[in-house]
Amino acid sequence: MVKAGQSGKGIVLMVILQKMITSSLIRTTLLSLFILISLFSFFTLIDQLEDTRGNYGTIEALVYTLMTMPRMSYEMFPIAAVIGSMAVFGLLTRNNELDVILTSGLSRFNLVTILVRSSIILVIFAVLIGELVAPYSEERAQTLRSLALSENISLKTRNGFWIRDGNSYVNIRRVLPGNHIEDIYFYEFDEAHNLRSSFHAQSADYENGQWIMEDINETLLNDASIESRHHVRAGWDSLIDPEIINIVTIKPQFLTMLGLANYINYLRQNAQNALLYEQALWVKLITPFTIISMIVLAVPLVQGRIRETNVGYQVFVGAMIGILFHFINQISLNAGVVYNIPPSISVTAPTLILIAVIIYLLRRKV
């Protein structure tokens, strides 16, 4: 900690270090993120090129890969953050600059404070990607792929999806997980393209190889009259496969925090399972703290080790730590789904454990 008599010099030193570390951390983190995204995008493109069929060709696969980059950037940001932080502090230690900083009156607590302040800019950048860019680009990417791969899905509008089913056309306004659809409009035409019947169903579930609709208002048209009927529940022998429906299911990673909150509320009101969407919301809430923790982790890990190893090794260690944390995080999320663990626990547990480890390591080195 800076002493009272050295407060003036300490403040100047803190300001200088803040500017230096912030600029270095931003550069190394963004460079790490660029390398990670380039690598993962390459494998994504290869995977998509192996699945080209129908109207989904090389150009569509390339566009799809480019449009998924913002989502991958948001997911990979914690890994890039720990790599960037390890590189910055590794360079400081190798050049003995970190020893000079500590002997000048600044403590590890001061370094942590500097890192936390520096990480705020990166957190804001990550949140902007996750809230403003990734949801829109990811939804567009999945829609492009779905429409190109499926011959049944002909159009997506603000009023849902239009699907061709033989001589009929179906408009599905809302698609939910678990093969559940709502607000369905059905229009049946004859061979002469004349409208013969239509119906509107409030909801439908796929059970035992058949769609079961509820609350149906049906209209039958012929040359002489129009007949209206109401059914509480009825089967629907449709050619629409649930796999096609799953293609257009609203996925958690496509939504913003506000969108997730509204959708969770909607699912709860309709007695639907909202666990996946609750997890996605908690992930967005905890990610800023995960990024800051990953950056601060470099302080206890790098100090005192760089003299025996080089900076490249420290960067490798940072990458391994980031990947390991990512795997642990995914395991915790999956365990939360399997064992129905509240998202407030399954999502936050890895980050909270990481923070506890950082505090322990810092206290041990004091």
Secondary structure as the mmCIF struct_conf table of DSSP 4:
data_model
#
loop_
_struct_conf.conf_type_id
_struct_conf.id
_struct_conf.beg_label_comp_id
_struct_conf.beg_label_asym_id
_struct_conf.beg_label_seq_id
_struct_conf.end_label_comp_id
_struct_conf.end_label_asym_id
_struct_conf.end_label_seq_id
HELX_RH_3T_P HELX_RH_3T_P1 ALA A 4 GLN A 6
HELX_RH_AL_P HELX_RH_AL_P1 SER A 7 LEU A 49
TURN_TY1_P TURN_TY1_P1 GLU A 50 ASP A 51
STRN STRN1 ARG A 53 ARG A 53
TURN_TY1_P TURN_TY1_P2 GLY A 54 ASN A 55
STRN STRN2 TYR A 56 TYR A 56
HELX_RH_AL_P HELX_RH_AL_P2 THR A 58 MET A 67
TURN_TY1_P TURN_TY1_P3 THR A 68 THR A 68
HELX_RH_AL_P HELX_RH_AL_P3 MET A 69 ARG A 94
TURN_TY1_P TURN_TY1_P4 ASN A 95 ASN A 96
HELX_RH_AL_P HELX_RH_AL_P4 GLU A 97 THR A 103
TURN_TY1_P TURN_TY1_P5 SER A 104 GLY A 105
HELX_RH_AL_P HELX_RH_AL_P5 ARG A 108 LEU A 128
HELX_RH_PI_P HELX_RH_PI_P1 ILE A 129 VAL A 133
HELX_RH_AL_P HELX_RH_AL_P6 ALA A 134 LEU A 149
BEND BEND1 GLU A 151 ASN A 152
STRN STRN3 ILE A 153 THR A 157
TURN_TY1_P TURN_TY1_P6 ARG A 158 ASN A 159
STRN STRN4 GLY A 160 ASP A 165
TURN_TY1_P TURN_TY1_P7 GLY A 166 ASN A 167
STRN STRN5 SER A 168 LEU A 176
TURN_TY1_P TURN_TY1_P8 PRO A 177 ASN A 179
STRN STRN6 HIS A 180 PHE A 189
TURN_TY1_P TURN_TY1_P9 GLU A 191 ALA A 192
STRN STRN7 LEU A 195 GLU A 207
TURN_TY1_P TURN_TY1_P10 ASN A 208 GLY A 209
STRN STRN8 GLN A 210 LEU A 221
BEND BEND2 ASP A 223 ALA A 224
STRN STRN9 ILE A 226 TRP A 236
HELX_RH_AL_P HELX_RH_AL_P7 PRO A 242 ILE A 247
TURN_TY1_P TURN_TY1_P11 VAL A 248 VAL A 248
BEND BEND3 THR A 249 THR A 249
HELX_RH_3T_P HELX_RH_3T_P2 PRO A 252 PHE A 254
BEND BEND4 LEU A 255 LEU A 255
HELX_RH_AL_P HELX_RH_AL_P8 MET A 257 GLN A 269
TURN_TY1_P TURN_TY1_P12 ASN A 270 ALA A 271
HELX_RH_AL_P HELX_RH_AL_P9 LEU A 275 VAL A 296
TURN_TY1_P TURN_TY1_P13 LEU A 297 LEU A 297
HELX_RH_AL_P HELX_RH_AL_P10 ALA A 298 VAL A 302
TURN_TY1_P TURN_TY1_P14 GLN A 303 GLU A 308
BEND BEND5 THR A 309 THR A 309
HELX_RH_AL_P HELX_RH_AL_P11 VAL A 311 VAL A 338
TURN_TY1_P TURN_TY1_P15 TYR A 339 ASN A 340
HELX_RH_AL_P HELX_RH_AL_P12 PRO A 343 SER A 346
TURN_TY1_P TURN_TY1_P16 VAL A 347 THR A 348
HELX_RH_AL_P HELX_RH_AL_P13 ALA A 349 LYS A 365
#
